[in-house]
Amino acid sequence: MAELISIVEAAERSVERVRQPVWPDPMDHIKIDIIDDVPGPRLHLYAPSNKECNGRDRVTFLHFAVLPKCDLNQVCFVPYEGLLPDSDEYKATVPSIEGCLKE
């Protein structure tokens, strides 16, 4: 298993995408806007289920406005090395999730 890091550490190391290893879908991840080696105010959650749950995939949020407050120093992430949202393989998983909330 990869070393756990925080979002702040990821930004310092220029790691743009991270995920928590406990997340069940291996394609769920957060993209960090890195500005001068620190996380910017926005984080972008990518998940194939976002389209079904939120109407779009990527969900952008201001980390300082999340309740409970998002702790960017919490050491619980690993670098994301999976499929990127613009890849055909990632996009192909979205239809398999559509409608699952209605069943």
C-alpha positions in Angstrom: 0.0 0.0 0.0 1.2 3.5 -0.8 2.3 5.9 1.9 -0.5 8.0 3.3 -0.3 11.7 2.8 -2.4 14.8 3.4 -3.7 17.1 0.7 -1.2 19.7 1.9 1.6 17.2 1.4 0.3 16.2 -2.0 0.4 19.8 -3.1 3.9 20.3 -1.8 4.9 17.2 -3.8 3.0 18.4 -6.9 0.6 15.4 -6.7 -2.6 16.7 -8.3 -4.9 13.8 -7.7 -5.5 11.8 -4.5 -8.0 9.3 -3.1 -8.7 7.7 0.2 -7.9 3.9 0.1 -11.1 3.1 1.9 -13.3 4.6 -0.9 -15.0 1.6 -2.5 -14.8 2.8 -6.1 -11.2 2.8 -7.2 -11.9 5.6 -9.7 -13.2 8.1 -7.0 -10.6 10.8 -6.5 -10.0 14.4 -5.7 -8.1 16.8 -8.0 -6.3 19.5 -6.2 -5.8 23.0 -7.6 -2.2 23.6 -6.7 -1.1 27.2 -6.5 2.5 27.9 -5.4 2.9 24.4 -3.9 -0.2 24.8 -1.7 -3.8 23.7 -2.3 -6.0 26.3 -3.8 -9.5 27.0 -2.4 -11.2 24.5 -4.6 -11.1 20.7 -4.6 -12.7 18.7 -7.4 -14.3 15.3 -6.6 -14.4 12.9 -9.5 -16.5 9.8 -9.3 -18.3 7.8 -11.9 -21.4 7.9 -9.6 -21.4 11.8 -9.6 -23.5 12.0 -12.7 -26.2 9.9 -11.1 -26.0 11.5 -7.7 -25.2 15.1 -8.6 -26.1 15.6 -12.2 -22.5 16.1 -13.3 -19.1 14.6 -12.8 -16.9 16.6 -11.3 -18.2 18.2 -8.1 -16.2 21.2 -7.1 -16.3 22.6 -3.6 -14.6 25.1 -1.5 -12.7 23.1 1.1 -13.0 25.8 3.8 -16.8 25.8 3.4 -17.4 22.0 3.8 -19.1 21.0 7.1 -17.6 19.5 9.0 -14.5 21.5 8.0 -12.2 19.7 5.6 -8.9 19.2 7.3 -6.3 19.5 4.5 -3.6 18.2 6.9 -5.4 14.9 7.7 -3.1 12.1 6.6 -5.5 9.7 4.9 -4.9 10.0 1.2 -2.8 8.2 -1.4 -1.8 9.5 -4.8 -4.4 8.6 -7.4 -3.0 6.5 -10.2 -6.2 5.3 -11.8 -8.1 6.3 -15.0 -8.6 9.9 -15.7 -12.2 11.3 -16.2 -11.6 12.1 -19.9 -10.5 8.5 -20.7 -12.9 6.2 -22.6 -12.5 3.6 -19.9 -13.6 5.9 -17.1 -16.5 7.3 -19.2 -17.6 3.7 -20.0 -18.4 3.1 -16.3 -20.9 5.9 -16.0 -23.8 4.2 -17.9 -23.5 1.2 -15.6 -24.3 3.4 -12.6 -27.1 5.4 -14.1 -30.5 4.6 -12.6 -29.1 2.8 -9.6 -30.7 5.3 -7.2 -34.1 4.7 -8.7 -34.0 0.9 -8.2 
